[in-house]
């Protein structure tokens, strides 16, 4: 495999989630390590804190859909979705 092909392979692997964790929303405690995406099992809104310090709400999250971002915390306040899973 050539150098460019190897770099493309590594880049694609870096974009694919490597693990999954259950998330308990909190307004104070950040996640042990940032997640690269989340999904929900019960639909609703998800309030979060992003890596750059901004925060906001992902409205109307649908069960089974991956929502991307470098996320430091899922907030309790403003989150109505349930069964939140973080993708590492």
N, C-alpha and C positions, 0 to 999 in steps of 0.2 A: 504494500500500500504506500502511495506517495505521501509526501509531507502535507500537501493541501488536503488530500482525502482524509488523512488522520486528524487534521485540525477540524474539518467539518464534522467528522464523526464525534469528536470530543465536544464540540459546541452543541450538537444536537442532544447528546447525553446530558449536558449541563442544564438544558432547558426542561428535561423530563423530571417530574417529581421522583425522589429517591426514597421517600418514606411518608407515613401518614400518622398523625397524632390526633387524639380527641382534644377539643378546645373547650375550656370552661371560661366564659366571658368574665372579665374583670375591668373595673374602671381604674384600678391602681397598679396591678401587677402585670408587667410585660411578660411575654412568652419566654421560655428558657432559651430559645433561639428563634430568629425570624423565620417565618414561613414564606414560601414563594407563591402560594395559592391557598384557597379554601373552598370547601363545598358544604352544603347543608343537606340534611335529610328531611327537614320540615321547613317549608318555604317561609319567607319573611324578610325583613330588613336586617342588615348587618352593619353595625357601627364599628369603625376600626381606626387604629393609629398606624400610619405608614412610616417607613424608614426615614423619610426626610423631615419628620415631625408634624406633617399635616394630618388632619383627621377628617373623617366624613362618614357618610352612610351609603352603602350599596343598597339601593331600594329594590324590593321585590325579587330577592334571590330565589332561584328555582332549584328544587331538589335535584342533585346529581350533576349540576353544572359547575365547572371549575371557574373561579374568579381569581385572576392573577394579580400579583403585586408583591412587593417586599413588605411584609406586615409584621409589626412589632407587638400589637395587642388587639384583641377583639373586645370591645367595650360592652359592659352590661347595659348601660343606659343607651337606648336607641336600638338595641338588638331585639328583634322579635322572632327571628329564625331559630330553629332548634337543630340539635344533632350536628353541630359544627365540627368539621374535620379539617385539620391543617395539613397541607402537603409540603413536605420538606424538599 
